[in-house]
């Protein structure tokens, strides 16, 4: 089930958006303030964000900038500001759609469906912060910049990412590599992971996306 993050300070509007998205069949989570919503975005990794521009603690444009530093998640901007200049600004900042208040329910449904379909049609992709792993293209990017990994390094990252959140024991990873025709021992595995983390960090990503458990293995 896709997850929608709603960042809206007006209680009635926020509650209506939560109800509407649940009717559409999505899981809805909501925040009243911009920075609260940004923390939820980092924690929950939603599939789409609905963002009000006029928030009590921070301008919606600044939230778009913060999110775009980490992710290309679709952003729908909702606002009472109907000036053409505002429309252009939010799209230039990286928002995907500008929806002025009030809106029709079916319009909202259509916009959300189209953006999610577009996102999902790009192939099997895993996003974690600003790190993007495209399983179909067999490449890894940070902030849209491709990281050059060896084939073996990519395969190691792939097995960790596919098993996201699970502690992968050294032997499990080595067995996977052996099945794929790669020769590797524990020491070589540790060196390979070191270089993967180093390349992610140099590209501006978070090397801690791969957690090291020295006596056991790794968690993505």
N, C-alpha and C positions, 0 to 999 in steps of 0.2 A: 504494500500500500504506500503510495507516494505521500510525502510529508510536506505540508505547506506551513511556512512561518509567516505570521501576520504581525506587523509592527504598526500599531495604531493607538493613539492616546485617547480617542473619544470612545467611551465605554459601549454605547449602543452600536456604533459602527463596528467596533472590534467584535462584539458578541455576534452581530449579524454575519460578519465574514466567517467567523468560526462555524456557525450553524450552516451557512451556505456551502462551505467547503466540505463539511461532513456529509451534507446531502449529496454533493457531487461524488462522494466516495473516497475522499482523502482524509488523512489524519491531520488535524489542524492544531497548531500550537501558537500561542500569542504572547506578545509583550506590549506593555503600555508605553515604554520609553525607548529611545533609540539605542542607547548603549546597552540596555538590558536585552534588546533584540539582537544586537551584534554578538553578545556573549552566547545567547541561545543559538544563533547561527553557527558559531564555532563548535558548540557542544553537540547540537542535534543534526547538523549537516542536512538541512532540508533540501527537497528537490525543487522548490520554488519559493520565492519571497514576495509577499504583498506589502508594500511600504507606503506609509503616509509621509508626505513631504514635510508637514508642519508638526514637529514633535516638541515636547516641552524642554528637553535637555540638549538636543543637537539637531541641526538641520538635516533633513533627509538626504540632501546632496552629499553631505559628509559621510553618511552611512553607506551610500552607493560607492563612494571612493574607497572606504575601508573594506567593503566586501569584495570589490573588484581587484584589490591587491592580493586576495586569497583564492578567489573562485569565480567561475563563469556561470554560476547558478542563475537561472532566469529571474528577473526582477520586474514586477509590475508596480508602477508608481500610481497611487491614487491620491488625488488632491482636488481642492476647490479652486486652485489657481489655474485658470483656463487660458492664460495668455500664451500666445504662440512661442514667445521667447522662453518661457518655462518649459514648454514641451520640448524644444530643441536642446535646452541645457541638459535635462535629465537623460535624454537619449545619447547625447554626446558623452556623458559621464559613464555610460554603459548600461543604463536601464534598457529593458527589452520592449516595454509597452507603457504607454501613458494613458491612464483611464480616469477622466475627470468625473467628479461627483456631481449628481447622482448617476449611477450606472444601472443598466438592465441586468437582471439575473442571468439571462441566457448569454448576454455579451461577456460577462465575467466567466461563465462556464466555457464558452468557446475560446476565449483568450488563454485560459489556463490549459485547456486540452491541447491547443495548438502548440504552445510553448513546450509542454512536456513531451509531446510527440516529436517535436523537432529535436529536443535534447536527446531523447532515447533513440532516435533514428540514426544517430551518428555512429552507432556500433556499441560494442561492449566496452565501456569506459569506467574506470574507478577514479574518483576524485577524493583527495584528502587534503584539505586546505588548498594550497596553490600547486600541489603535486597532482599530476594527471597521468594515469597509466592507460594506454589504449591497447587492449588485448588483441584487437583485430589487426592494427597496424604494427604491433610489437614495438611501440616506442614509449618513451617516458618524457614528460615535459614538466618544467617548473615555470610558472608565469608565461606559458606559451613558448618557452625556449626549450628545445629538445636537449636532453642529456644523452651524451654518448656513452652507452654501456656496451660491454662485450656481450656476446650471446649468452654466455654462462651467467654473467651478472644479471642480465635481464631475467633469465629463468629463475634465479634465486629470488629476485624481487617479486616476480609473478607468483610464485608459490606462497610467499609471505602475504601478499596482497589478497590473493584468492581466499586465504584462511584468516582474513582480517579479524583481529581481536583474540585470536587463539595463539597460545604458546606453541610454536613449532620447535620440536626437539631437534637437536643436531642430526640424529640418525634419520629422522623423518625427511629432513631436507636432503640429506645425502642419498637416501633411497630414491627420492624423486629424481635427483640429478642422474643417478645411475640408470634408472628406467629410461631417461631421455638420451642416454648414450654419453654422458659427461663423466669424466674421471675426476674425483675430488675427495679429499679427506678433510677432517675437521679443521686442521690448521689452514688449509687453502680456503675453506669456507669462511673462516673468520677474517682472513685477508680480503676476500671478495666483498664481504659485507662492509668492511671498513672503507673500501674504495667506493661502494655504492653510497654510503652515508656521506662521504667526503664530496662526491660529485653533486649530490642533492644540496648540500650546504653551500657549495661554491656557486650554484645556480640561484641561490636565494631561498631555497626551501628549508624545511625543518628536518635535520638529520635524525631527531628523536622520533620521527614517524616509524623508525625501526628501533624498537627497544631491545637492548642487549641484556640477556639473562645469562651471565658468564658460564655458569655451571650446567646450563640446560639448553638454551637455544635463543630464539628471537620471537618477538611479537610485532606485527605491523599494526 
